[in-house]
């Protein structure tokens, strides 16, 4: 599966973004999709996962501000982030358990 993330950018603190992860191939609807992020000088950290039946689980560090969702008809998973903070600055990646996307940069700054 090939994954392409989009939707990143420069956002002011308190703003929101919706990141998208679009997958190639016909297996999308049968696989878990996870979002990870890697901030400057930090290790990559898991943020959230959504299963094929829309069961979701979140890291404690993002719970309440991040929402993961998927549209199987579009082969796309989303990560909606609200109330962005400077510490959310990172490259955000989606992951199938095997394949990674190239990432999309989110920068939170005034």
TAMOLIN-V825640 format. One record per residue. N is the residue number from 1. RES is the residue in one letter. SS is DSSP state (~ for helix, > for strand, _ for the rest). NEAR is the number of other ideal C-beta (glycine too) atoms within 8 Angstrom. D_FIRST is the distance of its C-alpha to the first C-alpha in Angstrom with 1 decimal. Layout:
# TAMOLIN-V825640
N|RES|SS|NEAR|D_FIRST  N|RES|SS|NEAR|D_FIRST
This chain:
# TAMOLIN-V825640
1|X|_|11|0.0  2|X|_|7|3.8  3|X|>|15|6.4  4|X|>|9|10.0  5|X|>|15|13.0  6|X|>|8|16.4  7|X|_|9|19.8  8|X|_|12|21.3  9|X|>|8|24.8  10|X|>|4|28.3  11|X|>|11|29.8  12|X|_|8|33.2  13|X|_|10|33.8  14|X|_|5|33.9  15|X|_|8|31.5  16|X|_|9|28.2  17|X|>|12|24.7  18|X|>|9|21.7  19|X|>|16|18.4  20|X|>|10|15.3  21|X|>|15|11.6  22|X|>|10|9.9  23|X|>|14|6.4  24|X|_|7|5.7  25|X|_|8|5.8  26|X|_|3|8.6  27|X|_|7|7.8  28|X|~|11|7.9  29|X|~|7|11.7  30|X|~|5|11.8  31|X|_|10|10.3  32|X|_|9|12.1  33|X|>|15|11.3  34|X|>|13|13.6  35|X|>|18|15.2  36|X|>|12|17.0  37|X|>|13|19.5  38|X|>|11|21.4  39|X|_|8|24.9  40|X|_|5|27.1  41|X|_|3|28.4  42|X|_|8|26.6  43|X|_|4|24.0  44|X|_|8|20.6  45|X|>|10|21.3  46|X|>|9|19.5  47|X|>|15|20.4  48|X|>|14|19.1  49|X|>|11|16.8  50|X|>|13|16.4  51|X|_|8|16.0  52|X|_|8|15.2  53|X|_|4|19.0  54|X|_|8|19.3  55|X|_|6|21.0  56|X|>|10|20.9  57|X|>|5|22.1  58|X|>|10|23.1  59|X|_|9|24.5  60|X|_|5|28.3  61|X|_|6|28.2  62|X|_|11|26.4  63|X|_|8|27.6  64|X|_|4|29.5  65|X|_|7|28.1  66|X|>|13|24.3  67|X|>|7|22.9  68|X|>|16|19.3  69|X|>|10|18.4  70|X|>|10|15.8  71|X|>|9|16.1  72|X|~|8|14.1  73|X|~|4|15.7  74|X|~|6|14.3  75|X|_|11|10.7  76|X|>|10|12.1  77|X|>|14|13.3  78|X|>|13|16.5  79|X|>|15|18.8  80|X|>|12|22.4  81|X|>|13|24.7  82|X|_|7|28.5  83|X|_|6|31.5  84|X|_|14|29.7  85|X|_|7|31.5  86|X|~|7|31.8  87|X|~|6|30.2  88|X|~|10|27.0  89|X|_|10|26.6  90|X|>|11|23.4  91|X|>|10|20.0  92|X|>|16|17.6  93|X|>|14|14.1  94|X|>|15|11.4  95|X|>|12|9.8  96|X|_|12|8.0  97|X|_|7|10.4  98|X|_|4|8.4  99|X|_|9|6.5  100|X|>|8|8.8  101|X|_|12|9.4  102|X|_|8|12.6  103|X|_|10|14.8  104|X|>|12|17.6  105|X|>|9|21.2  106|X|>|17|23.6  107|X|>|9|27.2  108|X|>|13|29.9  109|X|_|8|33.3  110|X|_|3|36.5
